[in-house]
Amino acid sequence: LAPRDAGAEAIAVRAVAKTVRVDISKLDHLMNVIGELGIVRSAVGRVLDRLGARADLRPITAELHRIHRSFERHLEALQDGVLDVRMVPLGQTFDRLARAVRQVAREHDKEVRLVVNGGDTEIDKLIVEELIDPLLHLIRNAVGHGIESRELRARLGKDPTGIIALNAYQKGNHVVIEVEDDGAGIDVQRVLARAVERHLVDVGTARELDDHAIRQLVFLPGFSTAEEVTDLSGRGVGLDVVRTNIGRLGGVIDLHSTTGIGTKFTLT
């Protein structure tokens, strides 16, 4: 190897040596042990409260209080450390989605570019695994239903290449993931007509819905605007499943869309 190549390889080896793959079940076991230690900490605290009433034991009680506080600090550090090990950057997931965008765009004969922001945002590994399918569904929807064909985009004065943006960022104790496209947006009249046709809402209720409420109908079980069943849409597994899966993770999904401008799904 040339000196430069050897140096680069040595750096790569050191980087790999600092990284280990950990079975998530082992981390779960450690978290359970930490939980048990938390119960022990509380029990010791109650005993110390009782000992505090004994004047003859005050010297040893004071010493035990110092040990107890030290135990609490180390237990909290251990808990934070295990939680930190469970965290992985979303960029790894976004890389997988980038491949899906390219594949689905080819199948639809569309030009689509994926823009990623916040790939270094970290989230629990278990949640990441459960996010893959919902995000893939949103990506497929964006390419299949949102982004227009090259010809139509040209007629509308848009760039022939559609944009799908994946944005991730921390918001307080939450992580927010946005899937946004610059496509056609959601046609509220078409959505309303399909919901009535499929008996998801009655005609009387439909007349009272505003545009925001109509857009939320896409989350109803059995809703689809696909005219035919393909590998990408129309199989009856829709946004209701996405919302259900996000809910199981303790999250929520929101939708904003402007006709002709695009659509944004926000997962929190």
C-alpha positions as CSV (number, residue, x, y, z in Angstrom):
1,L,0.0,0.0,0.0
2,A,1.1,3.5,-0.6
3,P,1.7,5.6,2.6
4,R,-1.5,7.6,2.0
5,D,-3.6,4.4,1.4
6,A,-2.0,2.7,4.5
7,G,-2.9,5.7,6.6
8,A,-6.5,5.8,5.4
9,E,-6.8,2.1,6.1
10,A,-5.5,2.5,9.6
11,I,-8.0,5.2,10.3
12,A,-10.8,3.0,9.0
13,V,-9.7,0.0,11.1
14,R,-9.6,2.2,14.2
15,A,-13.1,3.5,13.4
16,V,-14.4,0.0,13.1
17,A,-12.7,-1.1,16.3
18,K,-14.5,1.6,18.2
19,T,-17.9,0.4,17.0
20,V,-19.7,-2.8,18.2
21,R,-23.0,-4.3,17.3
22,V,-25.2,-4.9,20.3
23,D,-28.2,-7.2,20.4
24,I,-31.1,-5.0,21.4
25,S,-32.5,-7.8,23.6
26,K,-29.3,-7.6,25.7
27,L,-29.9,-3.8,26.1
28,D,-33.5,-4.5,27.1
29,H,-32.2,-6.9,29.8
30,L,-29.8,-4.2,31.1
31,M,-32.7,-1.7,31.3
32,N,-34.8,-4.2,33.3
33,V,-31.9,-4.7,35.7
34,I,-31.6,-0.9,36.0
35,G,-35.3,-0.8,36.8
36,E,-34.8,-3.3,39.6
37,L,-31.9,-1.3,40.9
38,G,-34.2,1.7,41.0
39,I,-36.6,-0.2,43.2
40,V,-33.7,-1.1,45.5
41,R,-32.7,2.6,45.6
42,S,-36.2,3.6,46.7
43,A,-36.3,0.9,49.4
44,V,-32.9,2.1,50.8
45,G,-34.2,5.6,50.8
46,R,-37.3,4.6,52.9
47,V,-35.0,2.8,55.4
48,L,-32.8,5.8,55.7
49,D,-35.9,8.0,56.5
50,R,-36.7,5.6,59.3
51,L,-33.1,5.6,60.6
52,G,-33.1,9.4,60.6
53,A,-35.5,9.4,63.6
54,R,-32.8,7.6,65.7
55,A,-30.5,10.2,67.4
56,D,-28.0,7.5,68.4
57,L,-27.6,6.4,64.7
58,R,-27.2,9.9,63.1
59,P,-23.5,9.5,62.3
60,I,-23.9,6.2,60.4
61,T,-27.2,7.5,58.9
62,A,-25.3,10.5,57.5
63,E,-22.7,8.2,56.0
64,L,-25.4,6.0,54.4
65,H,-27.0,9.1,53.0
66,R,-23.7,10.0,51.2
67,I,-23.4,6.5,49.9
68,H,-27.1,6.5,48.7
69,R,-26.6,9.8,46.8
70,S,-23.5,8.4,45.1
71,F,-25.5,5.3,44.2
72,E,-28.2,7.4,42.7
73,R,-25.7,9.4,40.6
74,H,-24.1,6.3,39.2
75,L,-27.4,4.6,38.5
76,E,-28.6,7.6,36.5
77,A,-25.3,7.6,34.6
78,L,-25.8,3.9,33.8
79,Q,-29.3,4.4,32.6
80,D,-28.3,7.4,30.4
81,G,-25.4,5.3,29.0
82,V,-27.6,2.3,28.1
83,L,-30.2,4.7,26.5
84,D,-27.4,6.4,24.5
85,V,-26.2,3.0,23.2
86,R,-29.7,2.3,21.9
87,M,-29.8,5.5,19.8
88,V,-28.9,5.3,16.1
89,P,-28.8,8.1,13.5
90,L,-31.8,8.3,11.2
91,G,-29.3,8.7,8.3
92,Q,-29.0,4.9,8.1
93,T,-32.7,4.6,7.5
94,F,-32.8,7.5,5.0
95,D,-30.1,5.7,2.9
96,R,-32.5,2.7,2.6
97,L,-35.3,5.0,1.6
98,A,-33.2,6.7,-1.1
99,R,-32.9,3.4,-2.8
100,A,-36.6,2.9,-2.6
101,V,-37.2,6.4,-4.2
102,R,-35.0,5.5,-7.2
103,Q,-36.7,2.1,-7.7
104,V,-40.3,3.5,-7.4
105,A,-39.4,6.4,-9.7
106,R,-38.1,4.1,-12.4
107,E,-41.3,1.9,-12.1
108,H,-43.5,5.1,-12.6
109,D,-41.2,6.5,-15.3
110,K,-40.7,9.7,-13.3
111,E,-37.8,11.8,-12.4
112,V,-37.5,12.2,-8.6
113,R,-34.7,13.6,-6.4
114,L,-34.5,12.9,-2.7
115,V,-33.3,15.6,-0.4
116,V,-32.3,14.6,3.1
117,N,-31.9,16.9,6.1
118,G,-31.1,15.9,9.7
119,G,-29.8,12.5,9.0
120,D,-27.7,12.8,12.2
121,T,-30.8,13.0,14.3
122,E,-30.8,10.0,16.7
123,I,-33.7,7.8,17.7
124,D,-34.1,4.6,19.6
125,K,-33.1,1.6,17.4
126,L,-36.4,-0.3,18.1
127,I,-38.4,2.7,16.9
128,V,-36.2,3.0,13.8
129,E,-37.0,-0.6,12.8
130,E,-40.7,0.0,13.2
131,L,-40.5,3.3,11.1
132,I,-39.2,1.6,8.0
133,D,-42.6,0.4,6.6
134,P,-44.6,3.6,7.4
135,L,-41.9,5.7,5.8
136,L,-41.7,3.5,2.7
137,H,-45.4,3.7,2.3
138,L,-45.3,7.5,2.4
139,I,-42.4,7.5,-0.1
140,R,-44.4,5.3,-2.5
141,N,-47.4,7.5,-2.1
142,A,-45.4,10.6,-2.8
143,V,-43.9,9.1,-6.0
144,G,-47.0,7.3,-7.2
145,H,-49.7,9.8,-6.3
146,G,-47.9,13.1,-5.5
147,I,-45.2,13.8,-8.1
148,E,-46.6,14.5,-11.5
149,S,-45.2,13.1,-14.8
150,R,-42.3,15.0,-16.5
151,E,-44.6,16.2,-19.2
152,L,-47.3,17.5,-16.8
153,R,-44.7,19.2,-14.6
154,A,-43.3,20.9,-17.7
155,R,-46.8,22.2,-18.8
156,L,-47.3,23.5,-15.2
157,G,-44.0,25.3,-15.3
158,K,-42.4,23.1,-12.7
159,D,-39.0,21.5,-12.8
160,P,-39.4,18.1,-14.6
161,T,-37.6,16.5,-11.7
162,G,-39.8,16.2,-8.7
163,I,-38.5,16.7,-5.1
164,I,-39.1,14.5,-2.1
165,A,-37.6,15.9,1.1
166,L,-36.9,13.9,4.2
167,N,-36.4,16.1,7.2
168,A,-35.6,15.1,10.8
169,Y,-35.0,17.2,13.8
170,Q,-35.3,17.2,17.6
171,K,-38.2,19.1,19.2
172,G,-38.0,19.0,22.9
173,N,-38.1,15.4,24.0
174,H,-39.6,14.3,20.6
175,V,-38.2,13.5,17.2
176,V,-40.0,14.9,14.2
177,I,-39.7,13.4,10.7
178,E,-41.2,15.1,7.7
179,V,-41.9,13.5,4.3
180,E,-42.6,16.3,1.9
181,D,-43.1,16.4,-1.9
182,D,-43.6,19.3,-4.4
183,G,-46.2,17.4,-6.4
184,A,-49.9,17.9,-7.2
185,G,-51.1,18.1,-3.6
186,I,-54.3,16.4,-2.5
187,D,-57.4,17.0,-4.6
188,V,-60.1,17.5,-1.9
189,Q,-63.0,17.0,-4.3
190,R,-61.6,13.7,-5.5
191,V,-61.0,12.6,-2.0
192,L,-64.5,13.5,-0.9
193,A,-66.1,11.8,-3.9
194,R,-64.1,8.6,-3.3
195,A,-65.0,8.6,0.4
196,V,-68.7,9.0,-0.3
197,E,-68.5,6.3,-3.1
198,R,-66.9,3.9,-0.7
199,H,-69.5,4.7,2.0
200,L,-66.8,6.0,4.4
201,V,-68.9,9.1,5.0
202,D,-72.5,9.9,4.2
203,V,-73.5,12.7,1.9
204,G,-74.9,14.8,4.7
205,T,-71.7,14.7,6.7
206,A,-69.6,15.3,3.5
207,R,-71.4,18.6,2.9
208,E,-70.3,19.9,6.3
209,L,-66.6,19.1,6.0
210,D,-64.0,21.8,5.3
211,D,-60.9,21.2,3.2
212,H,-58.7,20.2,6.2
213,A,-61.2,17.6,7.4
214,I,-61.6,16.2,3.9
215,R,-57.8,15.7,3.6
216,Q,-57.9,13.7,6.9
217,L,-60.3,11.2,5.2
218,V,-57.3,9.6,3.6
219,F,-56.5,8.1,7.0
220,L,-59.8,6.1,7.0
221,P,-59.5,2.3,6.7
222,G,-60.2,1.2,3.2
223,F,-59.7,4.6,1.6
224,S,-57.9,4.7,-1.8
225,T,-58.0,6.9,-4.9
226,A,-56.1,4.4,-7.0
227,E,-58.1,3.4,-10.1
228,E,-56.4,0.1,-10.4
229,V,-54.4,-2.3,-8.2
230,T,-50.7,-2.2,-8.8
231,D,-47.6,-3.2,-6.9
232,L,-47.4,0.3,-5.4
233,S,-51.0,1.1,-4.5
234,G,-54.6,0.1,-4.4
235,R,-54.3,-3.0,-2.3
236,G,-56.4,-1.7,0.6
237,V,-53.3,-1.2,2.8
238,G,-53.3,2.5,3.1
239,L,-52.6,5.5,5.3
240,D,-54.8,4.1,8.1
241,V,-52.2,1.4,8.6
242,V,-49.4,4.0,8.7
243,R,-51.3,6.0,11.3
244,T,-52.0,2.9,13.4
245,N,-48.3,1.8,13.3
246,I,-47.1,5.3,14.2
247,G,-49.7,5.3,17.1
248,R,-48.3,2.0,18.4
249,L,-44.9,3.7,18.7
250,G,-46.5,6.4,20.8
251,G,-46.4,8.9,17.9
252,V,-48.8,10.9,15.8
253,I,-49.0,11.7,12.1
254,D,-50.2,15.0,10.7
255,L,-51.0,16.0,7.1
256,H,-50.8,19.4,5.3
257,S,-51.3,19.8,1.6
258,T,-51.8,22.6,-0.9
259,T,-53.2,21.8,-4.4
260,G,-50.6,22.2,-7.0
261,I,-47.9,22.9,-4.5
262,G,-47.3,19.6,-2.6
263,T,-48.0,17.5,0.5
264,K,-46.2,17.1,3.8
265,F,-46.7,14.3,6.3
266,T,-45.3,15.1,9.8
267,L,-44.5,12.2,12.1
268,T,-43.8,13.1,15.8
